[in-house]
Amino acid sequence: MSSEAPTGYPEQVRERLTRDAELIVARYPVARSALLPLLHLVQSQDGYVSRRGIEFCAQLLDLSAAEVAGVATFYTQYKRHPNGTYTVGVCINTLCAVMGGDAIWESVSSHLGIGHDQTSQDGAITLERIECNAACDYAPVVMVNWEFFDNQTPASARALVDDLRSGADVRPTRGADRVCTFAETERLLAGFSDGRADQGPGAGTPTLVGLRLARERGWRAPDATPDNNTEPRTEA
């Protein structure tokens, strides 16, 4: 863990976090099951999983700091050093890479002067190489705080990070009407709704091509059979 001062939260902050944490813990039959959303909660406060955040979770759930730190260091969404206002993730997995993801990464990295998991000097952007954004139908894809920006190019991705750094309102290709800050997103991941779940389209035309073809051609999933037959079946 990194050393930091002061240890512990100011009283008002701790009281607010405790109220929120109690709501989170109440969702689970076993208190320690709430650890993952609690880590997002403290990350929404500090911008990363700090020592005081680890100690807060440990005390609340009657765990050791080592147990909490073991979880926090296992998952990549939990940051061990201060994160930027926006996490920009560039997919460099196979399909996105073939479609231009590697070129986007090189362009944005050079433009910002930072590499993977590094933050721009103004604190606005933390840049990440992402193995898959689960949006291959819109490759190449960039994500900002886990909101989709589809069919990107090096030029559009550079313009995107410039808009974020300037404080302009930025709207994702799909989903919410605007990109949240990292802190806002972390609070959402802790389980507190921001009221924007139904904003914007979720699945676009490329995503639904398979479903459309299946309906047009009468395809359906195969029945489970002992011989493990997986041939498509057509409705009579």
C-alpha positions in Angstrom: 0.0 0.0 0.0 1.1 3.5 -0.6 1.6 5.8 2.4 -0.7 8.8 2.7 -1.8 11.3 5.2 -4.0 12.0 6.9 -5.2 8.5 7.8 -9.0 8.1 8.2 -11.8 10.2 6.8 -12.9 13.6 8.3 -15.9 13.1 10.5 -18.5 14.4 8.0 -17.1 12.3 5.2 -17.0 9.2 7.3 -20.6 9.7 8.5 -21.8 10.1 4.9 -19.8 7.0 3.7 -21.1 5.0 6.6 -24.7 5.8 5.8 -24.2 4.8 2.2 -22.2 1.7 3.2 -25.0 0.5 5.6 -27.5 0.7 2.6 -25.1 -1.4 0.6 -24.5 -4.0 3.3 -28.2 -4.4 3.9 -28.6 -5.8 0.4 -26.6 -8.9 1.3 -27.4 -11.8 3.7 -23.7 -12.0 4.6 -22.0 -8.7 5.2 -18.7 -9.4 3.7 -20.4 -10.1 0.4 -20.8 -6.3 0.1 -17.0 -5.7 -0.2 -16.9 -5.2 -4.0 -19.5 -2.4 -4.1 -18.0 -0.9 -0.9 -14.7 -0.6 -2.7 -16.4 1.3 -5.5 -18.0 3.5 -2.9 -14.6 4.5 -1.3 -13.2 4.9 -4.8 -15.9 7.4 -5.6 -14.7 9.4 -2.7 -10.9 9.2 -3.1 -10.5 8.5 -6.8 -8.8 5.2 -6.0 -8.7 2.6 -3.3 -6.8 4.4 -0.7 -5.3 3.1 2.5 -8.1 4.8 4.5 -10.6 3.3 2.1 -9.3 -0.1 2.8 -9.3 0.5 6.5 -12.9 1.8 6.3 -14.1 -1.3 4.5 -12.2 -3.6 6.8 -13.7 -2.1 10.0 -17.2 -2.0 8.6 -17.1 -5.7 7.5 -15.0 -7.0 10.4 -12.2 -8.0 8.0 -8.5 -7.5 8.1 -6.9 -4.8 6.0 -5.0 -7.6 4.2 -8.2 -9.4 3.2 -9.6 -6.2 1.7 -6.3 -5.3 0.0 -6.2 -8.8 -1.5 -9.5 -8.2 -3.2 -8.7 -4.6 -4.2 -5.5 -5.7 -6.0 -7.2 -8.6 -7.8 -9.6 -6.6 -10.0 -8.4 -4.1 -12.5 -11.3 -1.7 -12.0 -10.0 -0.9 -8.5 -7.2 1.6 -8.8 -4.2 1.7 -6.5 -3.2 5.2 -7.3 -5.2 8.4 -8.1 -7.3 8.1 -11.3 -8.1 10.8 -13.7 -11.5 12.5 -14.0 -12.0 10.2 -17.1 -10.7 6.7 -17.8 -10.2 6.4 -21.5 -9.9 2.7 -22.5 -8.8 1.9 -26.0 -9.6 -1.7 -27.1 -6.5 -3.4 -28.7 -8.0 -6.9 -28.8 -8.0 -8.8 -32.1 -11.0 -7.4 -34.0 -10.5 -3.8 -32.8 -6.8 -4.0 -33.5 -7.4 -5.2 -37.1 -9.9 -2.4 -37.6 -7.5 0.2 -36.3 -7.4 -0.1 -32.5 -3.6 -0.3 -32.4 -3.3 2.9 -34.4 -5.8 4.6 -32.2 -3.9 3.6 -29.1 -0.6 4.9 -30.5 -2.1 8.1 -31.6 -3.9 8.9 -28.3 -0.9 7.8 -26.2 1.4 10.0 -28.2 -1.1 12.9 -28.2 -1.4 12.8 -24.4 2.2 11.9 -23.7 1.3 9.0 -21.4 1.1 5.2 -21.5 -1.1 2.5 -20.0 -2.6 3.3 -16.6 -0.9 6.7 -16.6 -2.7 10.0 -16.1 -2.3 13.2 -18.0 -0.6 16.1 -16.1 -3.8 18.0 -15.7 -5.5 15.0 -14.0 -8.2 14.7 -16.6 -7.4 11.5 -18.4 -6.2 8.1 -17.3 -5.4 6.0 -20.4 -5.8 2.2 -20.5 -5.2 -0.5 -23.0 -8.3 -2.7 -22.9 -8.3 -6.3 -24.0 -12.0 -6.3 -24.9 -14.8 -3.8 -24.5 -17.4 -6.4 -25.6 -18.5 -4.2 -28.5 -16.9 -6.0 -31.5 -19.9 -5.1 -33.7 -18.8 -1.5 -33.5 -15.0 -1.9 -33.8 -12.8 -0.1 -33.2 -14.2 1.0 -29.9 -13.0 3.5 -27.2 -14.7 3.7 -23.8 -14.8 6.7 -21.5 -15.7 5.7 -17.9 -17.3 2.5 -19.5 -19.5 4.4 -22.0 -19.2 3.5 -25.6 -17.6 5.5 -28.4 -18.1 3.4 -31.5 -16.3 3.2 -34.9 -13.5 5.4 -33.8 -10.4 6.7 -35.8 -7.2 8.1 -34.5 -8.4 11.6 -35.3 -11.8 11.2 -33.6 -10.2 9.7 -30.5 -7.8 12.6 -30.2 -10.7 15.0 -30.5 -12.5 13.0 -27.9 -9.8 13.4 -25.3 -9.3 17.0 -26.1 -13.1 17.6 -25.5 -12.9 15.8 -22.2 -9.8 17.8 -21.1 -11.5 21.1 -22.1 -14.6 20.4 -19.9 -17.0 20.1 -22.8 -20.1 18.0 -22.4 -19.4 14.8 -24.2 -22.1 12.4 -25.3 -21.4 8.7 -25.9 -22.4 6.9 -29.1 -24.9 4.8 -27.2 -26.4 4.9 -23.8 -26.4 7.9 -21.4 -26.9 11.5 -22.6 -23.5 12.5 -21.3 -20.3 11.0 -19.9 -20.1 10.9 -16.1 -16.9 11.6 -14.2 -15.0 8.7 -12.7 -16.3 9.5 -9.3 -19.9 9.6 -10.5 -19.4 6.3 -12.3 -17.9 4.7 -9.2 -20.9 5.7 -7.1 -23.1 4.1 -9.8 -21.1 0.9 -9.6 -21.5 0.9 -5.8 -25.2 0.5 -6.5 -26.7 4.0 -6.3 -28.8 4.8 -9.4 -28.2 8.1 -11.2 -31.6 7.9 -13.0 -30.1 7.6 -16.4 -30.3 3.8 -17.1 -33.0 4.2 -19.8 -31.3 7.1 -21.7 -30.3 6.5 -25.3 -30.1 3.4 -27.4 -28.4 0.3 -26.0 -28.3 -2.1 -28.9 -28.0 -0.7 -32.4 -28.4 -2.3 -35.8 -25.1 -4.2 -36.0 -25.8 -5.7 -32.6 -29.2 -7.0 -33.7 -28.2 -8.4 -37.1 -28.0 -12.0 -35.8 -31.4 -11.8 -34.1 -33.0 -10.4 -37.2 -31.6 -13.1 -39.4 -32.6 -15.8 -36.9 -36.2 -14.5 -37.0 -36.3 -14.2 -40.8 -35.0 -17.7 -41.3 -36.7 -19.4 -38.5 -33.6 -20.4 -36.6 -33.7 -21.3 -33.0 -31.2 -22.7 -30.5 -30.7 -26.5 -30.7 -32.4 -28.8 -28.2 -30.1 -30.5 -25.7 -29.4 -34.0 -27.1 -27.1 -36.8 -25.9 -25.1 -36.7 -29.1 -24.4 -33.0 -28.5 -25.8 -32.0 -31.9 -25.3 -28.3 -32.5 -26.5 -28.0 -36.0 -29.0 -25.0 -36.5 -32.6 -26.1 -36.6 -35.2 -24.5 -38.8 -38.8 -24.2 -37.8 -41.2 -26.3 -40.0 
